Amino acid sequence: SSDCVEAQYHETVFKLMTTDGLTGVHNKRYFLETLERECEQSRRHASPLCVLMLDLDKFKSVNDTYGHLAGDAVLMEFARRAQAVTRSGD
């Protein structure tokens, strides 16, 4: 039905707006919106909140030494491994 097509369209647009095209992981926009919502919920329910941030040490040197295609491969592999060890909602 047209409602189903419209819902799929909106879902596709939302995914394009909130995920990184290269890695398929959520982007900064999604992170900031989710963080705000989770902080509000944590305050409202007086429940703990945990945020994990990672940095890939010396990543710039990968791009500088091996080129951006190699850097992209490193990012995709990192994202794949991170997704493999985290829960789907995390």
PyMOL Python script that loads the backbone (N, CA, C, O; Angstrom):
from pymol import cmd

cmd.read_pdbstr("""\
ATOM      1  N   SER A   1       0.838  -1.186   0.000  1.00  0.00           N
ATOM      2  CA  SER A   1       0.000   0.000   0.000  1.00  0.00           C
ATOM      3  C   SER A   1       0.878   1.242   0.000  1.00  0.00           C
ATOM      4  O   SER A   1       2.087   1.166   0.219  1.00  0.00           O
ATOM      5  N   SER A   2       0.257   2.376  -0.246  1.00  0.00           N
ATOM      6  CA  SER A   2       1.018   3.626  -0.290  1.00  0.00           C
ATOM      7  C   SER A   2       1.574   3.991   1.078  1.00  0.00           C
ATOM      8  O   SER A   2       2.638   4.605   1.165  1.00  0.00           O
ATOM      9  N   ASP A   3       0.872   3.623   2.150  1.00  0.00           N
ATOM     10  CA  ASP A   3       1.378   3.887   3.499  1.00  0.00           C
ATOM     11  C   ASP A   3       2.675   3.137   3.748  1.00  0.00           C
ATOM     12  O   ASP A   3       3.598   3.673   4.361  1.00  0.00           O
ATOM     13  N   CYS A   4       2.748   1.897   3.273  1.00  0.00           N
ATOM     14  CA  CYS A   4       3.944   1.069   3.443  1.00  0.00           C
ATOM     15  C   CYS A   4       5.112   1.656   2.650  1.00  0.00           C
ATOM     16  O   CYS A   4       6.239   1.703   3.142  1.00  0.00           O
ATOM     17  N   VAL A   5       4.843   2.099   1.434  1.00  0.00           N
ATOM     18  CA  VAL A   5       5.891   2.691   0.603  1.00  0.00           C
ATOM     19  C   VAL A   5       6.402   3.977   1.238  1.00  0.00           C
ATOM     20  O   VAL A   5       7.607   4.228   1.266  1.00  0.00           O
ATOM     21  N   GLU A   6       5.489   4.779   1.742  1.00  0.00           N
ATOM     22  CA  GLU A   6       5.890   6.030   2.392  1.00  0.00           C
ATOM     23  C   GLU A   6       6.704   5.761   3.651  1.00  0.00           C
ATOM     24  O   GLU A   6       7.687   6.455   3.909  1.00  0.00           O
ATOM     25  N   ALA A   7       6.309   4.768   4.436  1.00  0.00           N
ATOM     26  CA  ALA A   7       7.051   4.418   5.647  1.00  0.00           C
ATOM     27  C   ALA A   7       8.452   3.933   5.287  1.00  0.00           C
ATOM     28  O   ALA A   7       9.420   4.290   5.957  1.00  0.00           O
ATOM     29  N   GLN A   8       8.568   3.127   4.241  1.00  0.00           N
ATOM     30  CA  GLN A   8       9.885   2.654   3.799  1.00  0.00           C
ATOM     31  C   GLN A   8      10.741   3.817   3.320  1.00  0.00           C
ATOM     32  O   GLN A   8      11.944   3.856   3.579  1.00  0.00           O
ATOM     33  N   TYR A   9      10.125   4.762   2.625  1.00  0.00           N
ATOM     34  CA  TYR A   9      10.844   5.951   2.156  1.00  0.00           C
ATOM     35  C   TYR A   9      11.414   6.732   3.337  1.00  0.00           C
ATOM     36  O   TYR A   9      12.588   7.104   3.336  1.00  0.00           O
ATOM     37  N   HIS A  10      10.578   6.976   4.342  1.00  0.00           N
ATOM     38  CA  HIS A  10      11.028   7.738   5.510  1.00  0.00           C
ATOM     39  C   HIS A  10      12.115   6.988   6.272  1.00  0.00           C
ATOM     40  O   HIS A  10      13.062   7.599   6.767  1.00  0.00           O
ATOM     41  N   GLU A  11      11.984   5.685   6.366  1.00  0.00           N
ATOM     42  CA  GLU A  11      13.002   4.872   7.023  1.00  0.00           C
ATOM     43  C   GLU A  11      14.336   4.948   6.270  1.00  0.00           C
ATOM     44  O   GLU A  11      15.398   5.044   6.885  1.00  0.00           O
ATOM     45  N   THR A  12      14.270   4.904   4.956  1.00  0.00           N
ATOM     46  CA  THR A  12      15.482   4.995   4.136  1.00  0.00           C
ATOM     47  C   THR A  12      16.147   6.358   4.290  1.00  0.00           C
ATOM     48  O   THR A  12      17.365   6.443   4.444  1.00  0.00           O
ATOM     49  N   VAL A  13      15.359   7.412   4.248  1.00  0.00           N
ATOM     50  CA  VAL A  13      15.906   8.774   4.405  1.00  0.00           C
ATOM     51  C   VAL A  13      16.538   8.925   5.777  1.00  0.00           C
ATOM     52  O   VAL A  13      17.629   9.482   5.897  1.00  0.00           O
ATOM     53  N   PHE A  14      15.859   8.433   6.825  1.00  0.00           N
ATOM     54  CA  PHE A  14      16.399   8.513   8.181  1.00  0.00           C
ATOM     55  C   PHE A  14      17.730   7.775   8.265  1.00  0.00           C
ATOM     56  O   PHE A  14      18.682   8.283   8.857  1.00  0.00           O
ATOM     57  N   LYS A  15      17.806   6.588   7.680  1.00  0.00           N
ATOM     58  CA  LYS A  15      19.050   5.817   7.712  1.00  0.00           C
ATOM     59  C   LYS A  15      20.166   6.565   6.987  1.00  0.00           C
ATOM     60  O   LYS A  15      21.299   6.597   7.467  1.00  0.00           O
ATOM     61  N   LEU A  16      19.865   7.159   5.851  1.00  0.00           N
ATOM     62  CA  LEU A  16      20.883   7.918   5.111  1.00  0.00           C
ATOM     63  C   LEU A  16      21.370   9.127   5.907  1.00  0.00           C
ATOM     64  O   LEU A  16      22.538   9.505   5.820  1.00  0.00           O
ATOM     65  N   MET A  17      20.480   9.724   6.674  1.00  0.00           N
ATOM     66  CA  MET A  17      20.837  10.913   7.463  1.00  0.00           C
ATOM     67  C   MET A  17      21.601  10.573   8.731  1.00  0.00           C
ATOM     68  O   MET A  17      22.298  11.430   9.274  1.00  0.00           O
ATOM     69  N   THR A  18      21.486   9.337   9.218  1.00  0.00           N
ATOM     70  CA  THR A  18      22.041   9.022  10.534  1.00  0.00           C
ATOM     71  C   THR A  18      23.117   7.945  10.522  1.00  0.00           C
ATOM     72  O   THR A  18      23.578   7.526  11.583  1.00  0.00           O
ATOM     73  N   THR A  19      23.521   7.494   9.354  1.00  0.00           N
ATOM     74  CA  THR A  19      24.599   6.504   9.291  1.00  0.00           C
ATOM     75  C   THR A  19      25.692   6.970   8.339  1.00  0.00           C
ATOM     76  O   THR A  19      25.444   7.701   7.381  1.00  0.00           O
ATOM     77  N   ASP A  20      26.885   6.532   8.628  1.00  0.00           N
ATOM     78  CA  ASP A  20      28.035   6.831   7.790  1.00  0.00           C
ATOM     79  C   ASP A  20      27.998   5.924   6.567  1.00  0.00           C
ATOM     80  O   ASP A  20      27.844   4.710   6.698  1.00  0.00           O
ATOM     81  N   GLY A  21      28.136   6.501   5.393  1.00  0.00           N
ATOM     82  CA  GLY A  21      28.054   5.730   4.157  1.00  0.00           C
ATOM     83  C   GLY A  21      29.156   4.704   4.003  1.00  0.00           C
ATOM     84  O   GLY A  21      28.940   3.661   3.386  1.00  0.00           O
ATOM     85  N   LEU A  22      30.324   4.969   4.544  1.00  0.00           N
ATOM     86  CA  LEU A  22      31.452   4.055   4.397  1.00  0.00           C
ATOM     87  C   LEU A  22      31.350   2.869   5.347  1.00  0.00           C
ATOM     88  O   LEU A  22      31.465   1.718   4.926  1.00  0.00           O
ATOM     89  N   THR A  23      31.135   3.151   6.616  1.00  0.00           N
ATOM     90  CA  THR A  23      31.191   2.091   7.633  1.00  0.00           C
ATOM     91  C   THR A  23      29.829   1.508   7.977  1.00  0.00           C
ATOM     92  O   THR A  23      29.739   0.385   8.475  1.00  0.00           O
ATOM     93  N   GLY A  24      28.776   2.263   7.716  1.00  0.00           N
ATOM     94  CA  GLY A  24      27.443   1.808   8.077  1.00  0.00           C
ATOM     95  C   GLY A  24      27.097   2.004   9.542  1.00  0.00           C
ATOM     96  O   GLY A  24      26.018   1.604   9.981  1.00  0.00           O
ATOM     97  N   VAL A  25      27.996   2.616  10.306  1.00  0.00           N
ATOM     98  CA  VAL A  25      27.708   2.871  11.720  1.00  0.00           C
ATOM     99  C   VAL A  25      27.041   4.237  11.858  1.00  0.00           C
ATOM    100  O   VAL A  25      27.096   5.067  10.950  1.00  0.00           O
ATOM    101  N   HIS A  26      26.415   4.450  13.001  1.00  0.00           N
ATOM    102  CA  HIS A  26      25.730   5.719  13.221  1.00  0.00           C
ATOM    103  C   HIS A  26      26.726   6.878  13.197  1.00  0.00           C
ATOM    104  O   HIS A  26      27.889   6.727  13.574  1.00  0.00           O
ATOM    105  N   ASN A  27      26.253   8.019  12.753  1.00  0.00           N
ATOM    106  CA  ASN A  27      27.115   9.191  12.620  1.00  0.00           C
ATOM    107  C   ASN A  27      26.962  10.154  13.805  1.00  0.00           C
ATOM    108  O   ASN A  27      26.241   9.872  14.762  1.00  0.00           O
ATOM    109  N   LYS A  28      27.647  11.278  13.720  1.00  0.00           N
ATOM    110  CA  LYS A  28      27.646  12.259  14.807  1.00  0.00           C
ATOM    111  C   LYS A  28      26.239  12.788  15.086  1.00  0.00           C
ATOM    112  O   LYS A  28      25.862  12.967  16.244  1.00  0.00           O
ATOM    113  N   ARG A  29      25.479  13.034  14.052  1.00  0.00           N
ATOM    114  CA  ARG A  29      24.106  13.526  14.240  1.00  0.00           C
ATOM    115  C   ARG A  29      23.302  12.554  15.105  1.00  0.00           C
ATOM    116  O   ARG A  29      22.651  12.960  16.068  1.00  0.00           O
ATOM    117  N   TYR A  30      23.353  11.281  14.756  1.00  0.00           N
ATOM    118  CA  TYR A  30      22.630  10.260  15.518  1.00  0.00           C
ATOM    119  C   TYR A  30      23.153  10.197  16.952  1.00  0.00           C
ATOM    120  O   TYR A  30      22.378  10.111  17.905  1.00  0.00           O
ATOM    121  N   PHE A  31      24.474  10.240  17.088  1.00  0.00           N
ATOM    122  CA  PHE A  31      25.085  10.186  18.418  1.00  0.00           C
ATOM    123  C   PHE A  31      24.588  11.324  19.300  1.00  0.00           C
ATOM    124  O   PHE A  31      24.183  11.094  20.440  1.00  0.00           O
ATOM    125  N   LEU A  32      24.616  12.537  18.787  1.00  0.00           N
ATOM    126  CA  LEU A  32      24.216  13.692  19.600  1.00  0.00           C
ATOM    127  C   LEU A  32      22.738  13.635  19.970  1.00  0.00           C
ATOM    128  O   LEU A  32      22.372  13.943  21.104  1.00  0.00           O
ATOM    129  N   GLU A  33      21.888  13.244  19.028  1.00  0.00           N
ATOM    130  CA  GLU A  33      20.458  13.133  19.316  1.00  0.00           C
ATOM    131  C   GLU A  33      20.195  12.032  20.351  1.00  0.00           C
ATOM    132  O   GLU A  33      19.400  12.217  21.273  1.00  0.00           O
ATOM    133  N   THR A  34      20.859  10.902  20.194  1.00  0.00           N
ATOM    134  CA  THR A  34      20.676   9.790  21.113  1.00  0.00           C
ATOM    135  C   THR A  34      21.228  10.129  22.491  1.00  0.00           C
ATOM    136  O   THR A  34      20.606   9.816  23.506  1.00  0.00           O
ATOM    137  N   LEU A  35      22.398  10.770  22.531  1.00  0.00           N
ATOM    138  CA  LEU A  35      22.994  11.151  23.810  1.00  0.00           C
ATOM    139  C   LEU A  35      22.070  12.082  24.587  1.00  0.00           C
ATOM    140  O   LEU A  35      21.877  11.905  25.790  1.00  0.00           O
ATOM    141  N   GLU A  36      21.508  13.057  23.914  1.00  0.00           N
ATOM    142  CA  GLU A  36      20.594  13.985  24.587  1.00  0.00           C
ATOM    143  C   GLU A  36      19.381  13.242  25.153  1.00  0.00           C
ATOM    144  O   GLU A  36      18.981  13.469  26.295  1.00  0.00           O
ATOM    145  N   ARG A  37      18.809  12.368  24.355  1.00  0.00           N
ATOM    146  CA  ARG A  37      17.638  11.603  24.792  1.00  0.00           C
ATOM    147  C   ARG A  37      17.981  10.689  25.971  1.00  0.00           C
ATOM    148  O   ARG A  37      17.219  10.598  26.933  1.00  0.00           O
ATOM    149  N   GLU A  38      19.125  10.017  25.892  1.00  0.00           N
ATOM    150  CA  GLU A  38      19.530   9.101  26.963  1.00  0.00           C
ATOM    151  C   GLU A  38      19.881   9.852  28.246  1.00  0.00           C
ATOM    152  O   GLU A  38      19.591   9.370  29.341  1.00  0.00           O
ATOM    153  N   CYS A  39      20.497  11.017  28.124  1.00  0.00           N
ATOM    154  CA  CYS A  39      20.806  11.823  29.318  1.00  0.00           C
ATOM    155  C   CYS A  39      19.525  12.271  30.009  1.00  0.00           C
ATOM    156  O   CYS A  39      19.424  12.228  31.235  1.00  0.00           O
ATOM    157  N   GLU A  40      18.554  12.700  29.220  1.00  0.00           N
ATOM    158  CA  GLU A  40      17.270  13.107  29.797  1.00  0.00           C
ATOM    159  C   GLU A  40      16.602  11.935  30.508  1.00  0.00           C
ATOM    160  O   GLU A  40      16.085  12.089  31.614  1.00  0.00           O
ATOM    161  N   GLN A  41      16.611  10.776  29.879  1.00  0.00           N
ATOM    162  CA  GLN A  41      16.000   9.591  30.484  1.00  0.00           C
ATOM    163  C   GLN A  41      16.747   9.177  31.751  1.00  0.00           C
ATOM    164  O   GLN A  41      16.127   8.780  32.738  1.00  0.00           O
ATOM    165  N   SER A  42      18.064   9.271  31.724  1.00  0.00           N
ATOM    166  CA  SER A  42      18.870   8.928  32.887  1.00  0.00           C
ATOM    167  C   SER A  42      18.543   9.850  34.069  1.00  0.00           C
ATOM    168  O   SER A  42      18.394   9.393  35.202  1.00  0.00           O
ATOM    169  N   ARG A  43      18.437  11.141  33.789  1.00  0.00           N
ATOM    170  CA  ARG A  43      18.081  12.099  34.844  1.00  0.00           C
ATOM    171  C   ARG A  43      16.668  11.846  35.362  1.00  0.00           C
ATOM    172  O   ARG A  43      16.427  11.850  36.569  1.00  0.00           O
ATOM    173  N   ARG A  44      15.743  11.625  34.436  1.00  0.00           N
ATOM    174  CA  ARG A  44      14.346  11.431  34.808  1.00  0.00           C
ATOM    175  C   ARG A  44      14.161  10.208  35.697  1.00  0.00           C
ATOM    176  O   ARG A  44      13.372  10.239  36.641  1.00  0.00           O
ATOM    177  N   HIS A  45      14.880   9.134  35.401  1.00  0.00           N
ATOM    178  CA  HIS A  45      14.728   7.888  36.158  1.00  0.00           C
ATOM    179  C   HIS A  45      15.830   7.683  37.195  1.00  0.00           C
ATOM    180  O   HIS A  45      15.870   6.650  37.864  1.00  0.00           O
ATOM    181  N   ALA A  46      16.721   8.662  37.329  1.00  0.00           N
ATOM    182  CA  ALA A  46      17.844   8.567  38.266  1.00  0.00           C
ATOM    183  C   ALA A  46      18.599   7.255  38.057  1.00  0.00           C
ATOM    184  O   ALA A  46      18.940   6.557  39.011  1.00  0.00           O
ATOM    185  N   SER A  47      18.847   6.943  36.802  1.00  0.00           N
ATOM    186  CA  SER A  47      19.563   5.709  36.477  1.00  0.00           C
ATOM    187  C   SER A  47      20.926   6.055  35.865  1.00  0.00           C
ATOM    188  O   SER A  47      21.088   7.108  35.249  1.00  0.00           O
ATOM    189  N   PRO A  48      21.886   5.172  36.038  1.00  0.00           N
ATOM    190  CA  PRO A  48      23.223   5.458  35.509  1.00  0.00           C
ATOM    191  C   PRO A  48      23.252   5.452  33.984  1.00  0.00           C
ATOM    192  O   PRO A  48      22.417   4.834  33.324  1.00  0.00           O
ATOM    193  N   LEU A  49      24.228   6.149  33.460  1.00  0.00           N
ATOM    194  CA  LEU A  49      24.421   6.229  32.009  1.00  0.00           C
ATOM    195  C   LEU A  49      25.905   6.037  31.734  1.00  0.00           C
ATOM    196  O   LEU A  49      26.751   6.618  32.413  1.00  0.00           O
ATOM    197  N   CYS A  50      26.208   5.236  30.755  1.00  0.00           N
ATOM    198  CA  CYS A  50      27.599   4.985  30.389  1.00  0.00           C
ATOM    199  C   CYS A  50      27.809   5.405  28.936  1.00  0.00           C
ATOM    200  O   CYS A  50      27.006   5.083  28.061  1.00  0.00           O
ATOM    201  N   VAL A  51      28.894   6.126  28.697  1.00  0.00           N
ATOM    202  CA  VAL A  51      29.263   6.533  27.342  1.00  0.00           C
ATOM    203  C   VAL A  51      30.685   6.069  27.094  1.00  0.00           C
ATOM    204  O   VAL A  51      31.581   6.312  27.902  1.00  0.00           O
ATOM    205  N   LEU A  52      30.879   5.408  25.983  1.00  0.00           N
ATOM    206  CA  LEU A  52      32.202   4.918  25.604  1.00  0.00           C
ATOM    207  C   LEU A  52      32.633   5.638  24.344  1.00  0.00           C
ATOM    208  O   LEU A  52      31.923   5.629  23.339  1.00  0.00           O
ATOM    209  N   MET A  53      33.795   6.258  24.400  1.00  0.00           N
ATOM    210  CA  MET A  53      34.346   6.927  23.222  1.00  0.00           C
ATOM    211  C   MET A  53      35.704   6.310  22.929  1.00  0.00           C
ATOM    212  O   MET A  53      36.489   6.033  23.835  1.00  0.00           O
ATOM    213  N   LEU A  54      35.960   6.102  21.658  1.00  0.00           N
ATOM    214  CA  LEU A  54      37.211   5.484  21.236  1.00  0.00           C
ATOM    215  C   LEU A  54      37.939   6.390  20.278  1.00  0.00           C
ATOM    216  O   LEU A  54      37.330   7.187  19.563  1.00  0.00           O
ATOM    217  N   ASP A  55      39.246   6.258  20.271  1.00  0.00           N
ATOM    218  CA  ASP A  55      40.081   6.989  19.333  1.00  0.00           C
ATOM    219  C   ASP A  55      41.054   5.986  18.719  1.00  0.00           C
ATOM    220  O   ASP A  55      41.681   5.200  19.429  1.00  0.00           O
ATOM    221  N   LEU A  56      41.172   6.021  17.411  1.00  0.00           N
ATOM    222  CA  LEU A  56      42.132   5.141  16.748  1.00  0.00           C
ATOM    223  C   LEU A  56      43.481   5.857  16.728  1.00  0.00           C
ATOM    224  O   LEU A  56      43.693   6.785  15.947  1.00  0.00           O
ATOM    225  N   ASP A  57      44.385   5.415  17.597  1.00  0.00           N
ATOM    226  CA  ASP A  57      45.696   6.041  17.696  1.00  0.00           C
ATOM    227  C   ASP A  57      46.434   5.979  16.362  1.00  0.00           C
ATOM    228  O   ASP A  57      46.417   4.963  15.666  1.00  0.00           O
ATOM    229  N   LYS A  58      47.074   7.082  16.031  1.00  0.00           N
ATOM    230  CA  LYS A  58      47.925   7.189  14.849  1.00  0.00           C
ATOM    231  C   LYS A  58      47.185   6.890  13.542  1.00  0.00           C
ATOM    232  O   LYS A  58      47.803   6.464  12.566  1.00  0.00           O
ATOM    233  N   PHE A  59      45.869   7.109  13.518  1.00  0.00           N
ATOM    234  CA  PHE A  59      45.115   6.835  12.297  1.00  0.00           C
ATOM    235  C   PHE A  59      45.562   7.742  11.156  1.00  0.00           C
ATOM    236  O   PHE A  59      45.617   7.307  10.006  1.00  0.00           O
ATOM    237  N   LYS A  60      45.875   8.978  11.458  1.00  0.00           N
ATOM    238  CA  LYS A  60      46.328   9.899  10.416  1.00  0.00           C
ATOM    239  C   LYS A  60      47.551   9.348   9.696  1.00  0.00           C
ATOM    240  O   LYS A  60      47.691   9.515   8.485  1.00  0.00           O
ATOM    241  N   SER A  61      48.433   8.693  10.439  1.00  0.00           N
ATOM    242  CA  SER A  61      49.635   8.147   9.805  1.00  0.00           C
ATOM    243  C   SER A  61      49.298   7.018   8.833  1.00  0.00           C
ATOM    244  O   SER A  61      50.034   6.800   7.870  1.00  0.00           O
ATOM    245  N   VAL A  62      48.205   6.301   9.064  1.00  0.00           N
ATOM    246  CA  VAL A  62      47.764   5.271   8.105  1.00  0.00           C
ATOM    247  C   VAL A  62      47.393   5.941   6.787  1.00  0.00           C
ATOM    248  O   VAL A  62      47.827   5.507   5.720  1.00  0.00           O
ATOM    249  N   ASN A  63      46.593   6.995   6.864  1.00  0.00           N
ATOM    250  CA  ASN A  63      46.227   7.736   5.658  1.00  0.00           C
ATOM    251  C   ASN A  63      47.455   8.329   4.975  1.00  0.00           C
ATOM    252  O   ASN A  63      47.600   8.236   3.757  1.00  0.00           O
ATOM    253  N   ASP A  64      48.338   8.940   5.765  1.00  0.00           N
ATOM    254  CA  ASP A  64      49.519   9.592   5.199  1.00  0.00           C
ATOM    255  C   ASP A  64      50.483   8.598   4.573  1.00  0.00           C
ATOM    256  O   ASP A  64      51.088   8.891   3.541  1.00  0.00           O
ATOM    257  N   THR A  65      50.636   7.424   5.183  1.00  0.00           N
ATOM    258  CA  THR A  65      51.608   6.441   4.711  1.00  0.00           C
ATOM    259  C   THR A  65      51.054   5.568   3.592  1.00  0.00           C
ATOM    260  O   THR A  65      51.727   5.326   2.591  1.00  0.00           O
ATOM    261  N   TYR A  66      49.812   5.092   3.772  1.00  0.00           N
ATOM    262  CA  TYR A  66      49.265   4.101   2.842  1.00  0.00           C
ATOM    263  C   TYR A  66      48.153   4.637   1.938  1.00  0.00           C
ATOM    264  O   TYR A  66      47.718   3.948   1.015  1.00  0.00           O
ATOM    265  N   GLY A  67      47.697   5.847   2.197  1.00  0.00           N
ATOM    266  CA  GLY A  67      46.649   6.449   1.375  1.00  0.00           C
ATOM    267  C   GLY A  67      45.267   6.287   1.986  1.00  0.00           C
ATOM    268  O   GLY A  67      45.054   5.495   2.904  1.00  0.00           O
ATOM    269  N   HIS A  68      44.339   7.062   1.449  1.00  0.00           N
ATOM    270  CA  HIS A  68      42.993   7.102   2.011  1.00  0.00           C
ATOM    271  C   HIS A  68      42.209   5.819   1.769  1.00  0.00           C
ATOM    272  O   HIS A  68      41.325   5.490   2.561  1.00  0.00           O
ATOM    273  N   LEU A  69      42.500   5.095   0.713  1.00  0.00           N
ATOM    274  CA  LEU A  69      41.811   3.817   0.506  1.00  0.00           C
ATOM    275  C   LEU A  69      42.170   2.831   1.613  1.00  0.00           C
ATOM    276  O   LEU A  69      41.311   2.092   2.094  1.00  0.00           O
ATOM    277  N   ALA A  70      43.428   2.821   2.010  1.00  0.00           N
ATOM    278  CA  ALA A  70      43.841   1.955   3.119  1.00  0.00           C
ATOM    279  C   ALA A  70      43.200   2.435   4.418  1.00  0.00           C
ATOM    280  O   ALA A  70      42.759   1.623   5.232  1.00  0.00           O
ATOM    281  N   GLY A  71      43.148   3.748   4.612  1.00  0.00           N
ATOM    282  CA  GLY A  71      42.490   4.294   5.797  1.00  0.00           C
ATOM    283  C   GLY A  71      41.021   3.914   5.841  1.00  0.00           C
ATOM    284  O   GLY A  71      40.493   3.582   6.902  1.00  0.00           O
ATOM    285  N   ASP A  72      40.362   3.963   4.692  1.00  0.00           N
ATOM    286  CA  ASP A  72      38.958   3.546   4.624  1.00  0.00           C
ATOM    287  C   ASP A  72      38.811   2.080   5.004  1.00  0.00           C
ATOM    288  O   ASP A  72      37.880   1.708   5.718  1.00  0.00           O
ATOM    289  N   ALA A  73      39.730   1.253   4.528  1.00  0.00           N
ATOM    290  CA  ALA A  73      39.681  -0.177   4.854  1.00  0.00           C
ATOM    291  C   ALA A  73      39.852  -0.393   6.357  1.00  0.00           C
ATOM    292  O   ALA A  73      39.177  -1.240   6.943  1.00  0.00           O
ATOM    293  N   VAL A  74      40.744   0.364   6.975  1.00  0.00           N
ATOM    294  CA  VAL A  74      40.949   0.268   8.425  1.00  0.00           C
ATOM    295  C   VAL A  74      39.669   0.669   9.158  1.00  0.00           C
ATOM    296  O   VAL A  74      39.258  -0.014  10.095  1.00  0.00           O
ATOM    297  N   LEU A  75      39.038   1.764   8.744  1.00  0.00           N
ATOM    298  CA  LEU A  75      37.797   2.211   9.392  1.00  0.00           C
ATOM    299  C   LEU A  75      36.685   1.178   9.237  1.00  0.00           C
ATOM    300  O   LEU A  75      35.961   0.899  10.193  1.00  0.00           O
ATOM    301  N   MET A  76      36.547   0.613   8.046  1.00  0.00           N
ATOM    302  CA  MET A  76      35.500  -0.390   7.825  1.00  0.00           C
ATOM    303  C   MET A  76      35.738  -1.636   8.684  1.00  0.00           C
ATOM    304  O   MET A  76      34.798  -2.192   9.253  1.00  0.00           O
ATOM    305  N   GLU A  77      36.990  -2.067   8.774  1.00  0.00           N
ATOM    306  CA  GLU A  77      37.299  -3.243   9.583  1.00  0.00           C
ATOM    307  C   GLU A  77      37.092  -2.958  11.067  1.00  0.00           C
ATOM    308  O   GLU A  77      36.585  -3.806  11.802  1.00  0.00           O
ATOM    309  N   PHE A  78      37.483  -1.766  11.505  1.00  0.00           N
ATOM    310  CA  PHE A  78      37.257  -1.401  12.904  1.00  0.00           C
ATOM    311  C   PHE A  78      35.762  -1.399  13.214  1.00  0.00           C
ATOM    312  O   PHE A  78      35.337  -1.934  14.238  1.00  0.00           O
ATOM    313  N   ALA A  79      34.968  -0.800  12.335  1.00  0.00           N
ATOM    314  CA  ALA A  79      33.518  -0.754  12.539  1.00  0.00           C
ATOM    315  C   ALA A  79      32.938  -2.169  12.578  1.00  0.00           C
ATOM    316  O   ALA A  79      32.076  -2.460  13.407  1.00  0.00           O
ATOM    317  N   ARG A  80      33.397  -3.037  11.700  1.00  0.00           N
ATOM    318  CA  ARG A  80      32.910  -4.411  11.667  1.00  0.00           C
ATOM    319  C   ARG A  80      33.212  -5.114  12.988  1.00  0.00           C
ATOM    320  O   ARG A  80      32.349  -5.787  13.551  1.00  0.00           O
ATOM    321  N   ARG A  81      34.433  -4.956  13.477  1.00  0.00           N
ATOM    322  CA  ARG A  81      34.825  -5.598  14.730  1.00  0.00           C
ATOM    323  C   ARG A  81      34.081  -5.023  15.924  1.00  0.00           C
ATOM    324  O   ARG A  81      33.683  -5.763  16.824  1.00  0.00           O
ATOM    325  N   ALA A  82      33.894  -3.715  15.938  1.00  0.00           N
ATOM    326  CA  ALA A  82      33.168  -3.078  17.040  1.00  0.00           C
ATOM    327  C   ALA A  82      31.722  -3.546  17.069  1.00  0.00           C
ATOM    328  O   ALA A  82      31.178  -3.814  18.140  1.00  0.00           O
ATOM    329  N   GLN A  83      31.099  -3.646  15.907  1.00  0.00           N
ATOM    330  CA  GLN A  83      29.716  -4.107  15.850  1.00  0.00           C
ATOM    331  C   GLN A  83      29.598  -5.566  16.278  1.00  0.00           C
ATOM    332  O   GLN A  83      28.575  -5.976  16.825  1.00  0.00           O
ATOM    333  N   ALA A  84      30.636  -6.342  16.030  1.00  0.00           N
ATOM    334  CA  ALA A  84      30.605  -7.765  16.381  1.00  0.00           C
ATOM    335  C   ALA A  84      30.624  -8.001  17.893  1.00  0.00           C
ATOM    336  O   ALA A  84      30.186  -9.053  18.357  1.00  0.00           O
ATOM    337  N   VAL A  85      31.122  -7.040  18.657  1.00  0.00           N
ATOM    338  CA  VAL A  85      31.248  -7.235  20.105  1.00  0.00           C
ATOM    339  C   VAL A  85      30.329  -6.315  20.919  1.00  0.00           C
ATOM    340  O   VAL A  85      30.439  -6.266  22.144  1.00  0.00           O
ATOM    341  N   THR A  86      29.433  -5.595  20.260  1.00  0.00           N
ATOM    342  CA  THR A  86      28.485  -4.748  20.977  1.00  0.00           C
ATOM    343  C   THR A  86      27.059  -5.217  20.715  1.00  0.00           C
ATOM    344  O   THR A  86      26.778  -5.865  19.707  1.00  0.00           O
ATOM    345  N   ARG A  87      26.179  -4.885  21.627  1.00  0.00           N
ATOM    346  CA  ARG A  87      24.771  -5.225  21.450  1.00  0.00           C
ATOM    347  C   ARG A  87      24.169  -4.353  20.370  1.00  0.00           C
ATOM    348  O   ARG A  87      24.652  -3.247  20.127  1.00  0.00           O
ATOM    349  N   SER A  88      23.131  -4.829  19.724  1.00  0.00           N
ATOM    350  CA  SER A  88      22.546  -4.103  18.591  1.00  0.00           C
ATOM    351  C   SER A  88      22.029  -2.718  18.988  1.00  0.00           C
ATOM    352  O   SER A  88      22.054  -1.804  18.164  1.00  0.00           O
ATOM    353  N   GLY A  89      21.569  -2.542  20.202  1.00  0.00           N
ATOM    354  CA  GLY A  89      21.056  -1.249  20.636  1.00  0.00           C
ATOM    355  C   GLY A  89      22.115  -0.288  21.131  1.00  0.00           C
ATOM    356  O   GLY A  89      21.812   0.872  21.413  1.00  0.00           O
ATOM    357  N   ASP A  90      23.342  -0.743  21.241  1.00  0.00           N
ATOM    358  CA  ASP A  90      24.430   0.094  21.772  1.00  0.00           C
ATOM    359  C   ASP A  90      25.076   0.904  20.656  1.00  0.00           C
ATOM    360  O   ASP A  90      26.010   1.667  20.908  1.00  0.00           O
TER     361      ASP A  90
END
""", "prot")
cmd.dss("prot")
cmd.show_as("cartoon", "prot")
cmd.util.cbc("prot")
cmd.orient("prot")
